[in-house]
């Protein structure tokens, strides 16, 4: 999937674009609006970015996990190299220490990520401060002509770039989940 970013200052127009995209076969779960004016976005019934995803928790947690994995491997390697695993205690204390180090680094990375904006949205900080909104759509390659056709009818949307989208399986799972919740 590919992600296309657009900048706009008109939530009414974004509401129309979202409706047209949904009518053309692009699921709601593929469409998001990032804004500092959450109440206005909700008032327009737009699919906003959850507050959790506005922060860099996942990305920073992954970096912390990588650091933790390296440190855990160092602990295990050092314990083996120094012969400490040949004692009566064996591997057990070192495996537990490695698990604790890995978990702590992952947690600390996520904790750091709560304090910083999402890495994917950092480039839009100035536009958001100016009161503009970032509209982005995750599309399959075969859906790109549909997106281009709808966006062409809305000159207020300014293309702001493209990037990696959420994996297809996550978007599909979210779509099925929301359909299931509507049937309950």
C-alpha positions as CSV (number, residue, x, y, z in Angstrom):
1,X,0.0,0.0,0.0
2,X,1.0,3.6,-0.6
3,X,0.1,6.6,1.5
4,X,-0.6,10.0,-0.1
5,X,-0.6,13.1,2.0
6,X,-2.6,16.3,1.2
7,X,-2.9,19.6,3.0
8,X,-6.1,21.6,3.3
9,X,-7.6,24.3,5.4
10,X,-11.3,23.4,4.6
11,X,-12.8,20.6,6.7
12,X,-16.1,20.8,4.7
13,X,-14.2,20.0,1.5
14,X,-12.3,17.1,3.3
15,X,-15.7,15.8,4.4
16,X,-16.9,15.8,0.8
17,X,-13.6,14.1,-0.4
18,X,-13.9,11.4,2.3
19,X,-17.5,10.7,1.2
20,X,-16.6,10.5,-2.4
21,X,-13.7,8.2,-1.7
22,X,-15.9,5.9,0.4
23,X,-18.5,5.9,-2.4
24,X,-15.8,4.9,-4.9
25,X,-14.7,1.9,-2.9
26,X,-12.0,3.1,-0.6
27,X,-12.7,2.0,3.0
28,X,-13.0,4.4,5.9
29,X,-10.0,2.7,7.6
30,X,-7.8,3.9,4.7
31,X,-8.7,7.6,5.2
32,X,-7.4,9.8,8.0
33,X,-7.3,13.5,9.0
34,X,-4.5,14.8,11.2
35,X,-5.3,18.1,12.8
36,X,-4.7,20.1,15.9
37,X,-8.4,20.9,15.9
38,X,-9.8,17.5,17.0
39,X,-13.2,18.9,18.0
40,X,-13.8,20.4,14.6
41,X,-12.7,17.2,12.8
42,X,-15.1,15.2,15.0
43,X,-17.9,17.6,14.3
44,X,-17.4,17.1,10.5
45,X,-17.6,13.3,11.1
46,X,-14.1,12.8,9.6
47,X,-12.0,9.8,10.4
48,X,-9.3,11.4,12.6
49,X,-5.9,10.0,13.7
50,X,-6.2,8.4,17.1
51,X,-4.2,10.3,19.7
52,X,-2.1,7.2,20.4
53,X,-0.9,7.2,16.8
54,X,-0.1,11.0,16.9
55,X,2.8,10.0,19.2
56,X,5.8,7.9,18.2
57,X,5.2,5.1,20.7
58,X,5.4,2.2,18.2
59,X,8.4,3.4,16.3
60,X,10.4,4.4,19.4
61,X,9.3,1.1,21.0
62,X,10.7,-0.8,18.1
63,X,14.0,1.0,18.4
64,X,14.1,0.3,22.1
65,X,13.4,-3.4,21.4
66,X,16.3,-3.5,18.9
67,X,18.6,-1.9,21.5
68,X,17.3,-4.3,24.1
69,X,17.9,-7.3,21.8
70,X,21.5,-6.3,21.3
71,X,22.1,-5.7,25.0
72,X,20.4,-9.0,25.9
73,X,22.7,-10.8,23.4
74,X,25.7,-9.1,24.9
75,X,24.7,-10.3,28.4
76,X,24.3,-13.9,27.2
77,X,27.5,-13.8,25.2
78,X,29.5,-12.2,27.9
79,X,28.2,-14.7,30.5
80,X,29.2,-17.6,28.2
81,X,32.6,-16.2,27.3
82,X,33.5,-15.6,30.9
83,X,32.4,-19.1,31.9
84,X,29.7,-17.9,34.3
85,X,27.2,-20.3,32.8
86,X,29.3,-23.2,33.8
87,X,28.7,-22.5,37.5
88,X,25.9,-24.2,39.6
89,X,23.5,-21.4,38.6
90,X,23.9,-22.2,34.9
91,X,22.1,-20.1,32.3
92,X,19.0,-19.3,34.4
93,X,20.0,-15.9,36.0
94,X,21.5,-14.7,32.7
95,X,18.5,-15.6,30.6
96,X,16.3,-13.8,33.2
97,X,18.6,-10.8,33.1
98,X,18.5,-10.7,29.3
99,X,14.7,-10.8,29.3
100,X,14.5,-8.0,31.9
101,X,17.0,-5.9,29.8
102,X,15.0,-6.5,26.6
103,X,11.7,-5.6,28.3
104,X,13.1,-2.5,30.0
105,X,14.6,-1.2,26.8
106,X,11.4,-1.8,24.8
107,X,9.3,-0.1,27.5
108,X,11.7,2.8,27.8
109,X,11.7,3.3,24.0
110,X,7.9,3.4,24.0
111,X,7.9,5.7,27.0
112,X,10.2,8.1,25.1
113,X,7.9,7.8,22.1
114,X,4.9,9.1,24.1
115,X,6.8,12.4,24.4
116,X,7.5,13.0,20.7
117,X,5.4,13.4,17.6
118,X,5.0,10.4,15.3
119,X,8.0,10.1,12.9
120,X,5.6,10.0,9.9
121,X,4.0,13.3,10.8
122,X,7.0,15.5,12.0
123,X,7.3,17.2,8.6
124,X,3.8,18.5,8.9
125,X,4.2,20.3,12.3
126,X,4.4,23.8,10.8
127,X,1.3,23.3,8.6
128,X,-0.6,22.0,11.6
129,X,0.4,25.0,13.7
130,X,-0.8,27.3,10.9
131,X,-4.3,25.7,11.4
132,X,-4.2,23.5,8.3
133,X,-5.2,19.8,8.2
134,X,-3.3,16.8,6.8
135,X,-5.5,14.5,4.9
136,X,-3.9,11.1,4.1
137,X,-5.1,8.0,2.3
138,X,-3.6,4.5,2.2
139,X,-4.3,3.0,-1.2
140,X,-3.6,-0.2,-3.0
141,X,-1.9,0.4,-6.4
142,X,-5.2,-0.4,-8.2
143,X,-7.0,2.2,-6.1
144,X,-4.6,5.1,-7.1
145,X,-6.6,6.1,-10.2
146,X,-9.8,6.4,-8.1
147,X,-7.9,8.6,-5.6
148,X,-6.5,10.7,-8.4
149,X,-9.9,11.1,-10.0
150,X,-11.6,12.2,-6.7
151,X,-8.8,14.6,-5.7
152,X,-8.8,16.2,-9.2
153,X,-12.2,17.6,-8.4
154,X,-11.0,19.3,-5.2
155,X,-8.4,22.1,-6.1
156,X,-8.2,23.0,-2.4
157,X,-6.2,19.9,-1.7
158,X,-2.5,20.4,-2.0
159,X,-0.4,17.3,-2.5
160,X,2.1,17.1,0.3
161,X,4.0,13.9,-0.5
162,X,3.7,10.2,-0.2
163,X,5.2,7.5,1.9
164,X,4.8,4.0,3.3
165,X,1.3,3.1,4.4
166,X,0.0,0.8,7.1
167,X,0.4,-2.9,6.0
168,X,-2.6,-4.2,4.0
169,X,-3.4,-6.9,6.7
170,X,-3.8,-4.2,9.4
171,X,-6.2,-2.1,7.2
172,X,-8.1,-5.3,6.3
173,X,-8.4,-6.4,9.9
174,X,-9.6,-3.0,11.0
175,X,-12.2,-2.9,8.2
176,X,-13.5,-6.4,9.3
177,X,-13.5,-5.3,12.9
178,X,-15.5,-2.2,12.2
179,X,-18.0,-4.2,10.1
180,X,-18.3,-6.7,13.0
181,X,-19.0,-3.9,15.5
182,X,-21.7,-2.5,13.3
183,X,-23.6,-5.8,13.3
184,X,-23.7,-6.1,17.0
